[in-house]
């Protein structure tokens, strides 16, 4: 019975907003964020840290945010040459080849002209996923709405 009571108290406290807690302030992207392929190729290489996910819940009709603090781990992405290496809490997680393409190269639809980053399995070359992207010197945005039922953007900050 005491364990049940402690669980109930912890659930109550976790659901309630702490006094003095400030609401989350979303990241403000740079004014020059771009989908231009030359700009993407200029800035894409380097190390990026996942900073924010802005997702749309189709059931509630509301946006919500996730961050490394709410998820409890840090994701880092290193893009070098044609290799993408993902790290979770500084531990190697997965490695892919990547390409910057027009979406039509993936979908076959001529009207799909948005730039995408496509990830390919390192060993087999089979495409694993792709995301529409935009970039500036400080931020890389991958749009999840084309690959997930939970639409939204992931914002990566240059590290």
Phi, psi and omega in degrees: 000318178298324179295317178301316180297317179296320178297316179297317180296317180294323177295316178301313182291326180288336181276338184268145177286132180288144180298132179084356180288129181274146177294153180294135177253113181298154177295136174264114181289158178296151181294334183263024178301139191218153171255005180295128184298321178296320178294318178300312180296330178293319188254348192296322184285142180137195182249130183238140177246129178296125186247329185197144170240126176248113187239151178251125177268108184294336180286321182263342182076020183236154173272151171217159185242146170232149180222171174304327179293318181284330179278332179086015176205162181249134176247129178239142180235123177250120179249117182217128184060241176245020183250134176243122179243125178259139178233141175242119184050047176070006178255131180306131183247310181201155180229136180224163163271150176224156176221146170264120184227171165276146182302329180298334176294336180265315187272334185084359179268117184301332181284346180279086185258000180294145176287145178227156167254123181249134180253135181239141177302133186298315186282322188254340183080004179284133180294129180267315183194169172208154181218139170297145182224158168215159190207154165219183184300325186264332187230146171240128180244126174250130183267114185278345187298343181267358183224011185210151174286343180257090187294147176162184183242144170251129180253126179249134180254138178300135187249000000 
